[in-house]
Amino acid sequence: MIRKNVTAALLIISSIIHAQPVVKSMLRLPDTGQFSSFTNTFGEDHDYMINTPYFIVNNIYTVTDTITGLMWERNDGGEMRFESAITYCDTLTLDGYTDWRLPTAEEAYSILNQQYNNPALDMTVFRVTTAEYWWTSELQANDTSKVWSTNAGGGIGNHRKTETISAGGIKRFHARAVRDIHPVVTVPTHFNDNGDGTITDLLTELVWQKIPYGDSITWEQALIYADTLTISGQNDWRLPNIKELQSINDETRVNPSLDNNIFQVVGATKYWSSTSLPNQPLKAWYLNTQFGITTYDDKTIRHNILVVRGNTSFSTSVNSLNTSFISRMIYPNPFVDRILIQGSLINQHSYLMNINGEIIYDGCSISDHDFSELPKGIYFLLLDGPNREVCKLLKVE
């Protein structure tokens, strides 16, 4: 008992020593948007829907990300130097707003959609540009000549300021501005050591394995390992998607770029994600913690893994909820204010019920209905067709 108390005390002290307040600018971390399946092995990106990307196109100038709560410039500002990108965003007046800024690395990565390639963006939301890369506001930790930049292929990396055309290079680095809609909050620390072999990310509410698996394995093996793992009595672990992996990267660190005061990691390591490369399905994305770039490799190559489990109030894995074709026609899930139905089901009579079976909506135009005032929680959408199929949905604020 004494030893347990001492261990707990040391964990608390360690947390206090390494705790630093961090800014939470995004309400939730969006999924990658990947809806295609690339394997029969359960656990790939396609098999989980937690925060399905959903944007509202406000007008020709701006779009709102309902998952992160950020507003984005729909076009981008064109090719420019890094210093010009900062000035462009800081002095921009667009759609009546003047509080635009250059996004952080994680914010910029959040709007990429790994279902697509070149560009890895939903082009029904954003405008087509000639950009190959987009600047972020963050410099490499040990080299201020390099800037974190997202790319049209769906990754993020550290690039020299001189790579862009206007600085004498041959590549096109553009700027896309962002602004906060909701008040930005500060949390006391990014990570919390739970003292049971797990780490909670207080920005995303994801729970991570503290000690990575001790061996390198192939991508398919990684899916199986994560799906069959039990840690601290929990068995709903999974291989993280590439956005989830990137969210724990610390751009102020190198070799490793993960906080090794929190995670039990040593040196640069490559960690598999569950996300495949859509135009090269035999490859998958991984995080390289030398600096924190996201890139891809053949699925037969052996890399390390760090598993994750979702906040159960948000998680809607298809393993336990929606496995039918009809569930993939209903989005976003979780939803904030709108429930959209696509394809031939769009005008089908539907009923939305709460967990007590009370009917909230009864009609044929549910996509036009505003559910923003609906309390958060679990709801069931019944489509009254030939098979009367039911889809389980999660309402979030």
C-alpha positions as CSV (number, residue, x, y, z in Angstrom):
1,M,0.0,0.0,0.0
2,I,2.9,2.4,0.9
3,R,4.6,1.7,-2.5
4,K,1.3,2.3,-4.4
5,N,0.8,5.6,-2.5
6,V,4.4,6.7,-3.3
7,T,4.0,5.8,-7.0
8,A,0.8,7.8,-7.2
9,A,2.4,10.8,-5.5
10,L,5.4,10.7,-7.9
11,L,3.0,10.7,-10.8
12,I,1.2,13.7,-9.4
13,I,4.4,15.6,-8.8
14,S,5.7,14.7,-12.3
15,S,2.5,16.0,-13.8
16,I,2.8,19.3,-11.9
17,I,6.4,19.8,-12.9
18,H,5.8,19.2,-16.6
19,A,2.3,20.7,-16.8
20,Q,2.2,23.8,-19.0
21,P,-1.0,25.6,-20.0
22,V,-2.0,25.1,-23.6
23,V,-4.5,26.8,-25.9
24,K,-7.5,24.8,-27.1
25,S,-8.7,26.5,-30.3
26,M,-10.5,23.5,-31.8
27,L,-13.7,22.2,-30.3
28,R,-13.1,18.7,-31.6
29,L,-10.6,16.9,-33.8
30,P,-12.1,16.0,-37.2
31,D,-11.7,12.6,-38.7
32,T,-9.7,12.2,-41.9
33,G,-12.8,11.9,-44.1
34,Q,-11.6,8.5,-45.4
35,F,-14.7,6.4,-46.3
36,S,-13.1,3.8,-48.7
37,S,-12.0,0.4,-47.4
38,F,-8.7,-1.0,-48.4
39,T,-8.5,-4.3,-46.4
40,N,-10.8,-7.0,-45.0
41,T,-9.0,-6.7,-41.7
42,F,-11.0,-4.8,-39.2
43,G,-9.6,-1.6,-37.7
44,E,-8.7,0.6,-40.7
45,D,-9.6,4.2,-40.8
46,H,-12.8,3.5,-42.8
47,D,-14.1,1.4,-39.9
48,Y,-14.5,4.3,-37.4
49,M,-16.5,7.5,-37.5
50,I,-16.0,9.8,-34.6
51,N,-16.1,13.4,-35.8
52,T,-17.0,13.1,-39.5
53,P,-15.8,16.3,-41.3
54,Y,-18.7,18.7,-42.0
55,F,-18.3,22.2,-43.4
56,I,-20.9,24.9,-43.9
57,V,-20.2,27.1,-47.0
58,N,-21.2,30.5,-45.8
59,N,-20.8,32.3,-49.1
60,I,-18.1,32.6,-51.9
61,Y,-15.6,33.9,-49.3
62,T,-15.7,31.7,-46.2
63,V,-16.6,28.3,-44.8
64,T,-17.2,27.2,-41.3
65,D,-15.9,23.9,-39.9
66,T,-18.7,22.6,-37.6
67,I,-16.3,20.1,-35.9
68,T,-13.5,22.4,-35.0
69,G,-15.6,25.6,-34.7
70,L,-13.1,27.5,-36.9
71,M,-14.0,29.7,-39.9
72,W,-11.7,29.5,-43.0
73,E,-11.0,31.5,-46.1
74,R,-12.6,29.5,-48.8
75,N,-10.0,30.4,-51.4
76,D,-6.4,31.0,-50.4
77,G,-4.3,34.1,-50.7
78,G,-2.0,32.7,-53.4
79,E,1.7,32.0,-53.5
80,M,3.8,34.1,-51.2
81,R,6.8,34.1,-48.8
82,F,6.3,33.0,-45.2
83,E,6.6,36.5,-43.8
84,S,4.1,37.8,-46.4
85,A,1.7,35.0,-45.3
86,I,1.7,36.3,-41.7
87,T,1.1,39.9,-42.9
88,Y,-1.6,38.8,-45.4
89,C,-3.6,37.0,-42.7
90,D,-3.1,39.6,-40.0
91,T,-4.3,42.5,-42.3
92,L,-7.0,40.6,-44.1
93,T,-10.6,41.9,-44.1
94,L,-12.9,39.2,-45.5
95,D,-16.7,38.7,-45.2
96,G,-16.8,41.6,-42.7
97,Y,-14.2,40.1,-40.3
98,T,-10.7,41.5,-39.5
99,D,-9.5,39.0,-36.9
100,W,-7.9,36.5,-39.4
101,R,-4.6,34.8,-38.7
102,L,-2.3,32.2,-40.1
103,P,-3.3,28.7,-38.7
104,T,-1.3,26.5,-36.4
105,A,0.1,23.3,-37.7
106,E,-2.7,21.2,-36.2
107,E,-5.4,23.6,-37.4
108,A,-4.1,23.6,-40.9
109,Y,-3.9,19.8,-40.9
110,S,-7.4,19.5,-39.6
111,I,-9.0,20.6,-42.9
112,L,-7.2,18.1,-45.0
113,N,-9.2,15.2,-46.2
114,Q,-7.3,12.0,-46.7
115,Q,-10.0,10.4,-48.9
116,Y,-8.7,12.7,-51.7
117,N,-5.3,13.4,-53.2
118,N,-3.9,16.4,-55.0
119,P,-5.5,18.3,-53.4
120,A,-6.4,16.4,-50.2
121,L,-9.3,18.8,-49.7
122,D,-13.1,18.6,-50.2
123,M,-13.4,20.6,-53.3
124,T,-17.1,21.1,-52.8
125,V,-16.1,23.2,-49.9
126,F,-12.8,24.9,-50.8
127,R,-11.8,26.5,-54.1
128,V,-9.3,25.0,-56.5
129,T,-6.0,26.8,-56.4
130,T,-2.5,26.0,-57.7
131,A,-1.1,25.5,-54.2
132,E,1.3,22.6,-53.5
133,Y,1.7,23.6,-49.9
134,W,0.1,25.9,-47.3
135,W,2.1,27.8,-44.7
136,T,1.3,27.4,-41.0
137,S,2.3,29.8,-38.2
138,E,4.8,27.4,-36.6
139,L,8.6,27.2,-37.1
140,Q,10.7,24.1,-36.7
141,A,11.9,23.8,-33.1
142,N,15.7,23.9,-33.7
143,D,15.7,25.7,-37.1
144,T,13.9,29.0,-37.7
145,S,14.6,28.8,-41.4
146,K,12.0,26.0,-41.7
147,V,8.2,26.3,-41.3
148,W,5.6,23.6,-40.8
149,S,3.5,23.4,-43.9
150,T,0.6,21.1,-45.1
151,N,0.7,19.7,-48.6
152,A,-1.8,18.9,-51.3
153,G,-1.0,15.2,-51.0
154,G,-2.4,15.1,-47.5
155,G,0.6,15.4,-45.3
156,I,2.5,17.9,-43.2
157,G,6.2,18.6,-42.9
158,N,9.0,21.1,-42.1
159,H,10.0,23.1,-45.2
160,R,12.6,25.9,-45.8
161,K,11.2,29.3,-46.3
162,T,13.2,29.6,-49.5
163,E,11.4,26.7,-51.2
164,T,8.5,28.9,-52.4
165,I,8.7,30.6,-55.8
166,S,8.7,34.2,-54.5
167,A,11.7,33.4,-52.2
168,G,13.7,31.9,-55.1
169,G,12.4,28.3,-54.9
170,I,10.4,26.2,-57.3
171,K,7.4,25.2,-55.2
172,R,4.1,27.0,-54.6
173,F,3.4,27.8,-50.9
174,H,0.1,29.6,-50.4
175,A,-1.5,31.1,-47.3
176,R,-5.1,30.3,-46.2
177,A,-6.4,32.4,-43.3
178,V,-8.5,31.2,-40.3
179,R,-10.4,32.8,-37.5
180,D,-11.9,31.8,-34.2
181,I,-15.7,31.7,-33.9
182,H,-15.8,30.4,-30.3
183,P,-13.9,31.9,-27.4
184,V,-10.4,30.2,-27.2
185,V,-9.9,28.4,-23.9
186,T,-6.7,27.5,-22.0
187,V,-6.4,24.1,-20.4
188,P,-3.9,23.5,-17.6
189,T,-1.9,20.9,-19.5
190,H,-2.0,19.1,-22.8
191,F,-1.7,15.5,-21.4
192,N,-2.6,13.8,-18.1
193,D,-0.9,10.6,-17.0
194,N,-3.7,8.4,-15.7
195,G,-1.2,6.2,-13.7
196,D,-2.5,3.0,-15.3
197,G,-0.4,2.8,-18.5
198,T,-2.6,5.3,-20.3
199,I,-2.4,9.0,-21.2
200,T,-5.4,11.4,-21.7
201,D,-5.1,14.2,-24.2
202,L,-7.1,17.1,-22.7
203,L,-7.4,18.8,-26.0
204,T,-9.0,16.0,-27.9
205,E,-10.3,13.8,-25.0
206,L,-8.5,10.8,-26.7
207,V,-6.8,8.2,-24.4
208,W,-3.4,6.9,-25.5
209,Q,-1.2,4.0,-24.7
210,K,1.7,5.3,-22.7
211,I,4.3,2.7,-23.6
212,P,4.4,1.9,-27.4
213,Y,4.4,-1.8,-28.5
214,G,8.0,-3.0,-28.2
215,D,8.4,-4.3,-31.7
216,S,7.9,-3.1,-35.2
217,I,5.1,-4.8,-37.2
218,T,3.4,-4.5,-40.6
219,W,0.3,-2.4,-41.1
220,E,-2.1,-5.4,-41.2
221,Q,-0.5,-6.8,-38.0
222,A,-0.9,-3.4,-36.4
223,L,-4.6,-3.3,-37.0
224,I,-5.0,-6.8,-35.4
225,Y,-2.8,-6.0,-32.5
226,A,-4.7,-2.8,-31.6
227,D,-8.1,-4.4,-32.0
228,T,-7.3,-7.3,-29.7
229,L,-5.4,-5.3,-27.0
230,T,-6.5,-4.8,-23.4
231,I,-4.9,-2.1,-21.2
232,S,-6.2,-1.0,-17.9
233,G,-9.3,-3.2,-18.3
234,Q,-10.3,-1.5,-21.6
235,N,-10.5,-3.5,-24.8
236,D,-11.7,-0.9,-27.3
237,W,-8.3,0.2,-28.4
238,R,-7.6,0.9,-32.1
239,L,-4.8,2.0,-34.4
240,P,-5.1,5.9,-34.6
241,N,-5.9,7.6,-37.9
242,I,-3.2,10.0,-39.2
243,K,-4.9,13.2,-37.8
244,E,-5.1,11.6,-34.4
245,L,-1.4,10.7,-34.5
246,Q,-0.4,14.2,-35.7
247,S,-2.5,15.8,-32.9
248,I,0.0,14.5,-30.2
249,N,3.0,15.7,-32.1
250,D,4.9,18.6,-30.3
251,E,6.3,21.0,-32.9
252,T,8.6,22.4,-30.2
253,R,10.4,19.1,-29.9
254,V,12.7,17.0,-32.1
255,N,14.1,13.5,-31.8
256,P,11.5,12.6,-30.6
257,S,8.8,15.1,-31.4
258,L,6.6,13.5,-28.8
259,D,6.7,14.7,-25.2
260,N,8.9,12.0,-23.6
261,N,8.1,13.3,-20.2
262,I,4.6,11.9,-20.9
263,F,5.0,9.1,-23.4
264,Q,7.7,6.5,-22.7
265,V,9.5,7.0,-26.0
266,V,13.2,7.3,-26.9
267,G,14.5,8.8,-30.1
268,A,12.9,9.1,-33.5
269,T,10.3,6.4,-34.3
270,K,7.9,5.8,-37.1
271,Y,4.3,5.0,-36.0
272,W,1.7,3.5,-38.2
273,S,-1.7,5.1,-38.6
274,S,-4.9,3.3,-39.8
275,T,-5.2,5.7,-42.8
276,S,-4.4,4.4,-46.3
277,L,-3.2,6.4,-49.2
278,P,-6.3,6.6,-51.5
279,N,-4.4,6.6,-54.8
280,Q,-1.8,4.0,-53.7
281,P,-3.9,1.6,-51.6
282,L,-0.8,-0.6,-50.8
283,K,0.6,2.3,-48.7
284,A,-0.5,3.8,-45.4
285,W,0.3,7.0,-43.6
286,Y,2.7,7.1,-40.6
287,L,4.1,9.7,-38.2
288,N,7.9,10.1,-38.1
289,T,8.9,11.5,-34.7
290,Q,12.3,12.8,-35.8
291,F,10.5,16.1,-36.4
292,G,6.8,15.1,-36.7
293,I,6.2,14.9,-40.4
294,T,3.4,12.7,-41.7
295,T,4.2,10.6,-44.7
296,Y,3.5,7.1,-46.1
297,D,5.1,3.7,-46.7
298,D,4.3,0.2,-48.1
299,K,2.0,-1.6,-45.7
300,T,4.4,-4.6,-45.6
301,I,7.2,-2.4,-44.1
302,R,7.5,-2.8,-40.3
303,H,6.9,0.3,-38.1
304,N,6.0,0.8,-34.5
305,I,2.6,1.6,-33.1
306,L,1.0,3.6,-30.4
307,V,-2.7,2.8,-29.9
308,V,-5.6,5.0,-28.9
309,R,-9.2,4.7,-27.7
310,G,-11.9,7.3,-28.4
311,N,-13.9,9.2,-25.9
312,T,-17.0,7.0,-25.5
313,S,-19.3,10.0,-25.6
314,F,-18.1,10.7,-29.1
315,S,-17.1,7.3,-30.5
316,T,-19.3,5.7,-33.1
317,S,-17.2,2.8,-34.4
318,V,-18.9,0.7,-37.0
319,N,-17.9,-2.3,-35.0
320,S,-20.6,-1.5,-32.4
321,L,-23.0,0.9,-34.2
322,N,-23.6,1.4,-37.9
323,T,-22.5,-1.4,-40.2
324,S,-25.2,-1.1,-42.9
325,F,-25.0,0.7,-46.2
326,I,-27.8,3.0,-45.1
327,S,-25.7,4.4,-42.2
328,R,-23.1,5.6,-44.6
329,M,-25.8,7.7,-46.4
330,I,-26.4,9.7,-43.3
331,Y,-23.9,12.3,-42.1
332,P,-22.3,14.0,-40.2
333,N,-22.1,11.6,-37.2
334,P,-21.8,13.1,-34.6
335,F,-24.0,16.0,-35.7
336,V,-24.3,19.6,-34.4
337,D,-27.3,21.2,-36.1
338,R,-28.1,19.3,-39.3
339,I,-28.7,15.7,-40.3
340,L,-28.0,15.2,-44.0
341,I,-29.2,12.3,-46.1
342,Q,-27.7,11.6,-49.5
343,G,-28.5,9.5,-52.6
344,S,-31.9,8.0,-53.2
345,L,-32.8,8.2,-49.5
346,I,-32.9,12.0,-49.5
347,N,-36.7,12.3,-49.6
348,Q,-37.6,9.2,-47.6
349,H,-39.9,9.5,-44.7
350,S,-37.9,9.6,-41.5
351,Y,-38.3,9.7,-37.7
352,L,-35.8,11.0,-35.2
353,M,-36.2,9.6,-31.7
354,N,-34.3,10.2,-28.5
355,I,-33.0,7.5,-26.3
356,N,-36.4,7.3,-24.5
357,G,-38.2,6.6,-27.8
358,E,-39.8,10.0,-28.0
359,I,-40.2,11.2,-31.6
360,I,-38.3,14.5,-32.2
361,Y,-38.9,14.8,-35.9
362,D,-41.4,13.2,-38.3
363,G,-41.3,14.1,-41.9
364,C,-39.6,13.8,-45.4
365,S,-37.2,16.9,-45.2
366,I,-35.0,16.2,-42.2
367,S,-32.0,17.8,-44.0
368,D,-33.8,21.1,-43.9
369,H,-34.4,20.9,-40.2
370,D,-32.3,22.8,-37.6
371,F,-31.4,20.6,-34.6
372,S,-29.0,23.1,-32.9
373,E,-31.3,23.4,-29.8
374,L,-31.5,19.7,-29.4
375,P,-29.7,18.5,-26.2
376,K,-26.5,16.5,-26.8
377,G,-26.8,12.8,-26.5
378,I,-27.7,9.6,-28.4
379,Y,-30.6,9.6,-31.0
380,F,-32.0,7.1,-33.5
381,L,-33.0,7.9,-37.0
382,L,-35.5,5.5,-38.5
383,L,-35.9,5.6,-42.3
384,D,-39.3,4.2,-43.1
385,G,-38.5,2.4,-46.2
386,P,-38.9,-1.3,-47.3
387,N,-36.5,-2.5,-44.6
388,R,-37.2,0.2,-41.9
389,E,-33.5,0.6,-41.1
390,V,-32.3,2.5,-38.0
391,C,-29.1,4.6,-37.7
392,K,-27.6,5.5,-34.4
393,L,-26.5,9.2,-34.2
394,L,-24.7,11.3,-31.6
395,K,-25.6,15.0,-31.0
396,V,-22.8,17.2,-29.8
397,E,-22.7,20.9,-29.0
